[in-house]
Each structure stands twice: as structure tokens, then as C-alpha cells.
Amino acid sequence: MDNLNNIMFIERYPSLDLHGYDRESARVAVLDFIRENIRLKNQIFVIIHGRGSGVLKDTVHTTLRRNRNVKEFKTYYFNQGCTVVLLAN
């Protein structure tokens, strides 16, 4: 999988649900989840941040943008409360 444009069904990928997290706890959880998926050799995973006020989504996207192991990420087309992540090889 070279990009995230062809992903239709996210249920098959590992996911992290951040509902109820604050900004800092979400940041730490995302970094831990990235490390875990690298260890497990999962190239794609999903982060569920919800749609709410956008605080968690902004935190997730900032954290992903700053991580050198993340090749690409985008908000899932069919649910704006999820972000799909592609790790670098």
C-alpha cells in the first residue's frame, strides 16, 4: 500500500480510540501506538479522535506530522472522527 487514497474499510486495521482523553494523554497514547505498530510491523492503523471541538484531532495531526516514522496520514473520508495513518517502511 503506497498511499491512503484507496482505503475503504478501516475495520481491518488496528485502532486507537481517544474518546475521553485530554490533549497530553492523547499525545502520549499516539506515540505509544506508533511504536507498538512499528514493533508489530503494521504499516497502516487508525486513530479515532471524534469530531467534537477538534482539540484531539489537532493534537493527533500535530503529533503525527512531527513523527519521522509517519509517511502519510489523512482524515478518513467516510468518518471525519478518524484519521488513517501510513508508516514509513
C-alpha positions in Angstrom: 0.0 0.0 0.0 1.7 3.2 -1.2 -1.0 5.7 -0.1 -4.2 6.1 1.8 -6.5 7.1 -1.0 -7.7 3.5 -1.7 -8.7 2.6 1.8 -12.4 1.9 2.1 -12.8 -0.3 5.1 -10.9 0.7 8.3 -12.3 -2.1 10.5 -9.5 -4.4 9.4 -6.7 -2.2 10.7 -5.6 -1.8 14.3 -7.2 1.2 16.0 -6.7 3.5 19.0 -9.8 5.2 20.5 -9.0 8.5 22.2 -12.5 9.4 23.4 -12.2 10.8 26.9 -8.5 11.6 26.6 -7.1 15.1 27.3 -4.6 16.6 24.9 -1.4 15.4 26.7 -2.7 11.9 27.3 -3.7 11.6 23.7 -0.3 12.7 22.5 1.4 10.1 24.7 -1.0 7.4 23.6 -0.5 8.2 19.9 3.3 8.0 20.3 3.0 4.7 22.1 0.6 3.4 19.5 3.1 4.3 16.7 5.9 2.4 18.5 3.6 -0.6 19.0 2.6 -0.7 15.4 6.2 -0.4 14.2 7.1 -3.3 16.5 4.2 -5.4 15.2 5.1 -4.4 11.6 1.7 -2.9 10.9 2.1 -0.3 8.1 -1.5 1.1 8.5 -3.5 1.9 11.6 -6.4 4.1 12.6 -6.8 6.7 15.3 -10.3 7.5 16.5 -10.4 11.1 17.9 -14.0 12.0 17.4 -15.4 15.1 15.8 -16.2 17.3 18.8 -14.3 20.6 19.2 -11.3 19.4 17.1 -8.8 19.6 20.0 -8.0 15.9 19.9 -7.9 15.9 16.1 -5.5 18.8 16.1 -3.3 17.1 18.7 -3.3 13.8 16.8 -2.4 15.5 13.5 0.4 17.6 15.1 1.8 14.6 16.8 1.8 12.6 13.5 3.2 15.5 11.5 6.2 15.7 13.9 6.9 11.9 13.9 9.6 10.8 11.4 8.1 7.3 11.3 4.8 8.5 9.8 4.8 8.7 6.0 1.3 9.9 5.5 -2.0 10.4 7.3 -5.4 11.7 6.4 -8.8 12.1 7.9 -10.9 9.1 6.9 -13.3 10.2 4.1 -16.4 8.3 5.4 -15.9 9.4 9.1 -14.3 12.7 9.9 -13.7 11.5 13.5 -11.0 9.1 12.4 -7.5 9.5 11.0 -5.8 6.8 8.9 -2.0 6.6 9.3 0.6 5.0 7.0 4.0 4.4 8.5 7.3 4.8 6.6 8.9 1.5 5.6 
